[in-house]
């Protein structure tokens, strides 16, 4: 009878442990880059740049499959272009790939649920000098 009670107690204990909450849930509330971001500010050499109304409509859309859709303007009046690139995010470095021999790399300075701030430090094989870097500030749509 003691063996049966011990076995029954062991089974109940294992059942309780297996039903406990999972602290390693993959559905965490950590900020993600996935989604659409709109440009709100741009800083070059420590100075805020005056962005046009057109530039303030530029967006980046990061998809979970590693693609990035850039919606941007190159000229005024508001002539927009859409391009799809590949991206890689590793810890605090964002790499955007524009074909085989072209990539830009950014330091991720801030990534929250509502804000993304990145600083371009590398362009097509060259590390940019501190005074030649641009910081881009985005808000999540």
C-alpha positions as CSV (number, residue, x, y, z in Angstrom):
1,X,0.0,0.0,0.0
2,X,2.9,2.4,0.8
3,X,4.3,1.8,-2.7
4,X,0.9,2.5,-4.3
5,X,0.6,5.8,-2.3
6,X,4.1,6.8,-3.2
7,X,3.4,6.1,-6.9
8,X,0.1,7.9,-6.8
9,X,1.8,10.9,-5.1
10,X,4.6,10.9,-7.7
11,X,2.0,10.9,-10.6
12,X,0.0,13.8,-9.0
13,X,3.3,15.8,-8.5
14,X,4.3,15.2,-12.2
15,X,0.8,16.2,-13.3
16,X,0.9,19.5,-11.4
17,X,4.4,20.3,-12.7
18,X,3.4,19.6,-16.3
19,X,0.4,21.9,-16.0
20,X,2.4,24.9,-14.7
21,X,2.6,28.1,-16.8
22,X,5.4,28.2,-19.4
23,X,7.8,31.0,-18.6
24,X,9.5,30.6,-21.9
25,X,6.5,31.5,-24.0
26,X,7.5,32.6,-27.5
27,X,4.7,35.1,-27.6
28,X,6.5,37.8,-25.7
29,X,5.8,41.5,-25.8
30,X,9.3,42.5,-26.9
31,X,9.4,45.3,-29.5
32,X,9.6,44.1,-33.1
33,X,10.7,45.8,-36.2
34,X,8.0,44.0,-38.2
35,X,5.4,46.5,-39.4
36,X,5.1,49.8,-41.2
37,X,7.2,52.8,-40.0
38,X,6.9,56.4,-41.1
39,X,9.8,58.9,-41.2
40,X,9.4,61.7,-38.6
41,X,12.9,63.2,-38.4
42,X,16.3,63.0,-40.0
43,X,19.6,64.1,-38.4
44,X,22.8,64.7,-40.3
45,X,26.1,65.7,-38.5
46,X,24.1,66.4,-35.3
47,X,21.7,68.8,-37.0
48,X,18.0,68.2,-37.6
49,X,17.2,68.4,-41.3
50,X,14.2,70.3,-42.6
51,X,12.1,67.5,-44.2
52,X,9.6,68.4,-46.9
53,X,6.0,67.3,-46.6
54,X,6.8,64.6,-49.2
55,X,9.7,63.2,-47.2
56,X,7.5,63.0,-44.1
57,X,5.3,60.5,-46.1
58,X,8.2,58.1,-46.6
59,X,7.8,54.7,-45.0
60,X,9.6,51.4,-44.4
61,X,7.6,48.2,-44.1
62,X,9.5,45.3,-42.5
63,X,8.0,41.9,-43.2
64,X,8.6,38.7,-41.2
65,X,10.0,36.9,-44.3
66,X,13.1,39.3,-44.4
67,X,11.8,41.6,-47.0
68,X,11.6,45.4,-46.7
69,X,9.4,47.6,-48.8
70,X,10.7,51.2,-49.0
71,X,8.2,54.0,-50.1
72,X,10.3,57.1,-50.7
73,X,10.6,60.3,-52.7
74,X,13.6,61.4,-54.6
75,X,12.3,64.7,-55.9
76,X,9.7,67.4,-55.2
77,X,6.9,67.6,-56.0
78,X,6.2,64.2,-54.3
79,X,7.3,61.7,-56.9
80,X,7.2,58.5,-55.0
81,X,8.9,55.2,-55.6
82,X,8.5,51.7,-54.1
83,X,11.3,49.2,-53.8
84,X,11.6,45.8,-52.2
85,X,14.9,44.9,-50.5
86,X,16.1,42.2,-48.2
87,X,17.0,43.0,-44.6
88,X,18.7,41.3,-41.7
89,X,18.4,42.4,-38.1
90,X,21.0,41.0,-35.7
91,X,20.8,42.4,-32.2
92,X,21.5,46.2,-32.7
93,X,22.6,46.1,-36.3
94,X,20.2,46.4,-39.3
95,X,21.5,45.5,-42.7
96,X,19.6,46.4,-45.8
97,X,20.6,44.7,-49.0
98,X,20.1,46.5,-52.4
99,X,21.2,43.7,-54.7
100,X,24.4,41.7,-54.9
101,X,27.0,44.4,-54.3
102,X,25.1,47.1,-52.4
103,X,24.2,47.2,-48.7
104,X,23.7,49.7,-46.0
105,X,24.2,49.0,-42.3
106,X,22.6,50.8,-39.5
107,X,23.0,50.9,-35.7
108,X,19.7,50.4,-34.1
109,X,19.7,53.1,-31.5
110,X,16.1,52.7,-30.4
111,X,13.5,50.0,-31.1
112,X,10.3,50.2,-29.1
113,X,6.6,49.4,-29.8
114,X,6.2,52.9,-31.3
115,X,9.7,54.2,-32.2
116,X,12.6,53.2,-34.4
117,X,15.8,55.2,-34.6
118,X,18.6,54.0,-36.8
119,X,22.0,55.5,-37.7
120,X,23.6,54.7,-41.0
121,X,27.3,53.8,-40.4
122,X,28.2,51.7,-43.4
123,X,27.5,52.0,-47.1
124,X,28.6,49.7,-49.9
125,X,31.9,48.5,-48.3
126,X,32.8,51.8,-46.5
127,X,32.4,52.6,-42.9
128,X,31.2,56.2,-42.7
129,X,33.0,58.8,-40.6
130,X,31.0,60.1,-37.5
131,X,30.3,63.4,-39.2
132,X,29.0,61.7,-42.3
133,X,26.3,59.6,-40.7
134,X,22.6,60.1,-40.9
135,X,20.2,59.2,-38.2
136,X,16.6,58.4,-39.2
137,X,13.7,58.5,-36.7
138,X,10.5,56.6,-37.5
139,X,7.1,56.1,-35.7
140,X,5.1,52.9,-36.1
141,X,1.9,53.2,-38.0
